[in-house]
Structures are given as structure tokens and as C-alpha cells.
Amino acid sequence: MTSTSTAATTQTGGTTPVPFDPECAAALAAVGGFPPLTPDLIPVMRQGLPGLEPPSLEDLRRGGAFAVEERSVPGPDGAPEVSLLICRPTAATGPTPLVYHVHGGGMIIGDNRTGVLEALDWAQDLGLTVVSVEYRLAPETPHPGPVEDCYAGLVWAVEHAEELGVDPARVVVAGASAGGGLSAALALLARDRRGPALLGQLLIYPMIDDRNDSPSAVQMADTGTWGRTANTTGWTSLLGDAAGGADVSPYAAPARATDLSGLPPAFVDVASAENFRDEDVAYAVRLWQAGVQAELHVWPGGFHGFDAFAPEAQISQEARAARLRWLRRLLAG
């Protein structure tokens, strides 16, 4: 019979957390970690995190490699317009593939510049256009507002492919965390509404299951990153009292989908030391079982958002390289 320490039992409900990769742990310690995110802290989080400031216009232009504009396009019926950040490579001589980027932030923080720099890395390497969508945030805008904003922006981008200089047959949805969950939901919506024919879905440690009760959610609990308390805050902000109940839409929480057939190829990655681990692994397995091509990576010792907090860590570099390789293969196919 084995036992756990009192600290581990208190922190994770009776199971020992997976240890953090040493390089990632050092980076997290340098910023002091983060306390459990409760609803009263949402306004504070919206002020931004030290070291994770949004990129400037010059950051986005990358020395003239991209022409950048912000455009307001029609939102869902009866809703406000949606703001799209459009970054097109200035060296493009014809239609480019399109990465439709959805930002993270637990459904409660962020904007269309959040996390977009990695998408620009892909774009600079592969000659892509990036369109990053700004959706209304919870709790002010509950489901289905955020995902419908994202879908409206996607439909507009594909319908205006010629104007944007993109190939409507080579569109990939991509995002991290909440953005990964929303990207998975977009793939479901596009299939079910017979909307844009997506080439792929790039899901970076996606937030996809409102039940928040997987073994890894219990095991990792609140360990100084996006933990179980923060996840409860995010999902409750989006879904209210329905969170964790029987009637949650798969377009809010894609893990709820009963049919994953007919979806575009997927890249799914997650870290071993985060509470999204088991829900994301299960989603990849279910994609395979539904006959969908999927590539899955579980990065050892990473916590949620590890590559943003510790970009120089070996596993961060490997994770970002794997995403780029998958995207290159997908576009070459």
C-alpha cells in the first residue's frame, strides 16, 4: 500500500501531481506562479500578465514581412460586429493558405493579439495568411456568443477569400487553451452547418470539457498554473449553472460531442502535468475511433501554457517544432 504526503493529498484530492519539467518549473517560479483564479480576479487578469504583454503593431509586421490590418466584419445575427486581425505576407504572389486563429484565455480574458505570435511563426515559415478573431468574452457574453462570433468571422474570411488573397480550400483553424476548444467547436459547427470545408484543426492543449472531473483534473488540481479552480471559473462564466450538467452543447464543450466522424485532420497536444491532459488524450482517441486522422503529443512535465512561460525550455521548442511540422505536412498533402 502506498501513501501520499499531506500536501499532495490536500492539493490534489489524494493523488500525487506529475512533477514539472525543471526548465519549465524554473520559469514558473520566476514569475511566482498564479493563485487559483476565482471570479473576483477576472478584472485583474484582464489587465494582463507580466511578461505576456500583447504584441505591438511592429511586432506583428515583423520588419515588413506582413501587412497588418484590423477589420470589423458582420457578427452573428443581432450581435455586434466581430474584429479580425489580418496579417498577410507581403511577399505572397498568389493565394495563400489561411490559419484562422482563435485566442486563448479561459473564455474570460484575451483579445485577437493574444497568442498570435506563434501563428505568425508558422506563417513566416510556410507563407500563410493569419486571421485572428476577437470574440466577446464570458461572463458578460455566455455561450453561444463566443463560438458564434468565431464562426461568423470564419465564414466571412472564407467568403472573402479572393479579397484576402487566400485559398478557401486550404483553411486551418488553430488555437491554444480556450482557443483550442473553440477551434474544435468550429470544426464541429462547420461540419454540421455545412459551412467552410476546413483542411485541418490545430488544437493546442485545448479546453474542451466543462465537467472538470477527469483523473488529471483531480490529480493536478491547483498547482500554480491554470488549475481546477480556474477551470471552474472559466466554464461557469461561459455556461452558468449548466456547467457540468447534462445538457451542455458540444459547441460549448467539444468533449460532449457524441459524433466526431467527418471532421478534418487534427493535431492535439497537451502536457502531462496539467489538468487538461486526460480530456485531450481522450478526444484524440475518440477522433481515431471515428475514423479521423489525428496526431497526439503529450509533453512530459509541461504545465498548462508551458511553452508560453518557458519558450526556451527543450520541451517547449520540441512542442512548437512539432506543430509546425504537422502544419507543413498537412499543407503539402
C-alpha positions in Angstrom: 0.0 0.0 0.0 1.3 3.4 -0.9 0.7 6.7 0.7 0.9 10.4 -0.3 2.1 13.3 1.6 -0.3 15.6 3.4 0.5 18.4 1.0 -0.2 16.2 -2.0 -3.4 14.8 -0.5 -4.7 18.3 0.3 -3.7 19.8 -3.1 -4.9 17.1 -5.4 -7.6 15.1 -3.7 -5.4 12.1 -2.8 -3.1 11.7 -5.8 0.5 12.9 -6.3 0.9 15.5 -9.0 3.1 14.8 -12.0 6.3 16.8 -11.4 7.1 19.8 -13.7 9.9 19.7 -16.1 12.8 21.5 -14.4 13.2 24.2 -17.0 9.5 24.9 -17.0 9.3 24.9 -13.2 12.1 27.5 -13.0 10.3 29.8 -15.4 7.1 29.5 -13.5 8.9 30.1 -10.2 10.4 33.2 -11.7 7.0 34.8 -12.1 5.8 33.5 -8.8 3.2 31.1 -10.2 -0.5 32.1 -10.1 -3.1 31.8 -7.3 -6.4 29.9 -8.0 -8.4 32.1 -10.4 -11.8 33.0 -8.8 -14.4 35.2 -10.5 -13.4 38.2 -8.5 -9.9 38.1 -10.1 -11.2 38.2 -13.7 -10.8 42.1 -13.9 -7.3 41.8 -12.5 -6.4 39.1 -15.1 -7.8 41.3 -17.9 -5.1 43.9 -17.1 -2.5 41.5 -18.4 0.2 39.3 -17.1 3.9 40.4 -16.6 6.0 39.1 -19.5 2.9 38.2 -21.6 2.1 41.6 -22.9 0.2 41.7 -26.3 2.4 42.2 -29.3 2.7 45.7 -30.8 1.9 46.6 -34.4 5.7 46.4 -35.2 5.9 43.0 -33.6 3.1 41.9 -35.9 4.7 43.4 -39.1 8.0 41.7 -38.4 10.1 44.2 -40.3 7.7 44.4 -43.2 7.1 40.6 -43.7 3.4 41.1 -43.0 0.8 43.7 -44.0 -1.4 44.1 -40.9 -4.9 45.5 -40.6 -7.8 45.3 -38.2 -11.2 44.9 -39.8 -14.7 44.8 -38.4 -17.0 42.3 -40.1 -20.6 41.2 -39.6 -21.1 39.2 -36.4 -23.9 36.7 -35.7 -27.5 37.8 -36.4 -28.4 40.5 -34.0 -25.0 40.7 -32.4 -22.2 43.3 -32.7 -19.5 43.2 -35.4 -16.5 41.0 -35.0 -13.0 42.3 -35.1 -10.5 40.4 -37.2 -6.7 40.9 -37.1 -5.5 40.2 -40.6 -1.8 39.5 -41.3 -0.9 38.8 -44.9 2.6 38.0 -46.1 3.9 40.9 -48.2 5.9 38.5 -50.4 2.8 36.5 -51.4 2.4 36.3 -55.2 -0.9 34.3 -55.2 -3.5 32.8 -52.9 -2.0 31.6 -49.6 -3.3 29.0 -47.1 -5.1 30.6 -44.2 -4.7 30.0 -40.5 -7.8 31.2 -38.7 -6.5 31.8 -35.2 -8.7 31.8 -32.1 -7.1 33.2 -28.9 -6.9 31.5 -25.5 -7.8 32.9 -22.1 -10.2 30.5 -20.4 -13.2 32.1 -22.2 -12.8 35.2 -19.9 -9.6 37.1 -21.0 -7.6 37.9 -24.1 -8.1 39.5 -27.5 -7.1 38.8 -31.1 -3.5 39.5 -30.4 -3.2 37.0 -27.6 -1.0 34.1 -28.7 -0.9 35.2 -32.3 2.9 35.4 -32.5 3.2 31.6 -32.8 0.8 31.6 -35.7 2.9 34.3 -37.3 5.9 32.0 -36.9 4.1 29.4 -38.9 3.0 32.0 -41.4 6.5 33.3 -41.9 7.9 29.8 -42.4 5.2 28.5 -44.6 3.9 31.6 -46.4 0.5 31.7 -44.8 -2.1 34.4 -44.0 -3.2 34.7 -40.4 -6.7 35.9 -39.5 -7.2 36.2 -35.7 -10.6 36.7 -34.3 -11.7 38.7 -31.3 -14.8 37.2 -29.7 -16.9 38.5 -26.9 -15.8 37.2 -23.5 -17.7 35.5 -20.7 -19.3 36.1 -18.3 -20.6 39.2 -20.0 -21.3 37.1 -23.1 -22.2 33.5 -22.2 -22.4 30.6 -24.7 -23.2 30.6 -27.6 -21.9 34.2 -28.1 -18.2 33.5 -28.2 -18.3 30.5 -30.6 -20.9 32.2 -32.8 -18.6 35.2 -33.1 -15.7 32.9 -34.1 -17.9 31.2 -36.6 -19.2 34.4 -38.1 -15.6 35.6 -38.6 -14.6 32.3 -40.2 -17.5 32.4 -42.6 -16.7 36.0 -43.6 -13.0 35.1 -44.1 -13.8 32.2 -46.4 -16.4 34.1 -48.3 -13.9 36.9 -48.9 -11.0 34.6 -49.7 -10.3 36.3 -53.0 -10.2 39.8 -51.4 -7.9 38.5 -48.6 -5.7 36.6 -51.1 -6.2 33.2 -49.5 -7.1 29.8 -50.9 -10.5 28.8 -49.4 -9.6 25.1 -49.9 -6.7 25.4 -47.5 -8.1 26.8 -44.3 -6.9 25.6 -40.9 -8.5 26.6 -37.6 -6.0 26.9 -34.7 -5.8 28.0 -31.1 -4.5 27.3 -27.7 -6.4 26.5 -24.5 -9.9 28.1 -24.8 -8.9 28.9 -28.4 -8.2 25.2 -28.9 -11.6 24.4 -27.6 -13.3 27.0 -29.7 -11.3 25.7 -32.8 -12.6 22.2 -32.1 -16.1 23.6 -31.8 -15.7 25.5 -35.1 -14.8 22.2 -36.8 -18.0 20.7 -35.4 -20.1 23.7 -36.4 -18.6 23.8 -39.9 -19.4 20.1 -40.4 -22.9 20.3 -39.0 -23.9 23.5 -40.8 -22.2 22.5 -44.0 -20.1 25.6 -43.7 -16.4 26.2 -44.7 -14.6 23.0 -45.7 -11.7 23.0 -43.2 -8.4 21.4 -44.1 -7.4 20.8 -40.5 -7.7 21.8 -36.9 -4.6 22.6 -34.7 -5.6 22.2 -31.1 -3.0 23.2 -28.6 -3.8 22.0 -25.0 -7.5 22.6 -25.8 -10.1 23.4 -23.1 -12.9 21.1 -24.2 -14.7 19.5 -21.2 -16.8 21.5 -18.7 -17.1 18.6 -16.3 -13.7 19.3 -14.9 -13.6 15.9 -13.2 -11.1 13.8 -15.1 -8.4 12.0 -13.2 -5.8 14.6 -14.3 -8.1 17.4 -13.3 -8.3 15.9 -9.8 -4.6 15.0 -9.8 -3.2 18.3 -10.8 -5.9 20.5 -9.1 -4.3 23.9 -8.4 -0.6 23.8 -8.9 0.3 27.4 -9.6 -0.9 27.4 -13.2 -4.4 27.2 -14.8 -5.8 24.8 -12.3 -9.1 23.2 -11.4 -10.4 26.3 -9.6 -9.6 28.5 -12.7 -11.3 26.0 -14.9 -14.4 26.1 -12.8 -14.3 29.9 -13.1 -14.0 29.8 -16.9 -16.7 27.2 -17.5 -19.1 28.7 -15.0 -18.6 32.1 -16.6 -19.4 30.6 -20.0 -22.2 28.3 -19.0 -23.6 29.5 -15.7 -25.4 26.8 -13.7 -25.4 24.5 -16.7 -21.7 23.8 -16.3 -21.1 20.2 -15.6 -24.7 19.3 -16.1 -26.4 17.0 -18.6 -27.4 19.5 -21.2 -24.2 21.2 -22.3 -23.8 21.8 -26.1 -20.8 20.2 -27.9 -20.3 23.6 -29.5 -19.5 24.9 -26.0 -17.6 21.9 -24.8 -16.5 19.7 -27.7 -15.8 16.7 -25.4 -19.6 16.5 -25.2 -19.9 15.6 -28.9 -21.3 12.1 -29.5 -20.3 12.0 -33.1 -16.7 13.0 -34.2 -16.9 11.5 -37.7 -16.4 13.6 -40.8 -14.1 16.1 -39.0 -10.9 17.4 -40.6 -7.5 16.0 -39.6 -6.4 17.2 -36.1 -3.3 18.0 -34.2 -3.8 17.7 -30.5 -1.1 18.4 -27.9 -1.2 18.7 -24.2 1.2 18.5 -21.2 1.5 15.6 -18.8 1.4 17.9 -15.7 -1.8 19.8 -16.4 -5.5 19.1 -15.7 -6.5 19.1 -19.4 -4.3 16.1 -20.1 -6.9 13.3 -19.9 -9.7 15.1 -21.6 -7.4 16.0 -24.5 -6.0 12.5 -24.8 -9.5 11.0 -24.7 -10.6 13.4 -27.5 -7.7 12.3 -29.8 -8.6 8.7 -29.1 -12.2 9.3 -30.0 -11.2 11.1 -33.2 -9.3 8.0 -34.2 -12.2 5.7 -33.3 -14.4 7.9 -35.5 -12.1 7.4 -38.5 -10.5 10.9 -38.3 -6.7 11.4 -38.8 -5.2 12.8 -35.6 -1.7 13.4 -34.3 -1.3 13.4 -30.5 1.6 14.7 -28.3 1.8 14.7 -24.5 4.7 16.8 -23.4 6.4 15.4 -20.3 6.5 17.7 -17.3 4.8 20.6 -19.1 2.1 22.5 -17.3 -0.7 24.4 -19.0 0.8 27.1 -21.3 4.3 25.8 -20.6 5.7 26.9 -23.9 4.5 30.5 -23.4 6.0 30.8 -19.9 9.2 28.9 -20.8 9.8 29.3 -24.5 13.5 28.4 -24.2 12.8 25.1 -22.5 13.7 22.0 -24.5 10.1 20.6 -24.4 8.7 24.0 -25.5 11.0 24.1 -28.5 10.1 20.5 -29.4 6.4 21.2 -29.0 6.4 24.2 -31.2 8.5 22.4 -33.8 6.0 19.5 -33.8 3.1 21.9 -34.5 5.0 23.4 -37.4 5.9 20.0 -38.9 2.3 18.9 -38.8 1.1 22.0 -40.5 3.8 21.7 -43.2 2.8 18.1 -43.9 -0.9 19.0 -43.9 -0.4 21.8 -46.4 1.8 19.7 -48.6 -0.7 16.9 -48.9 
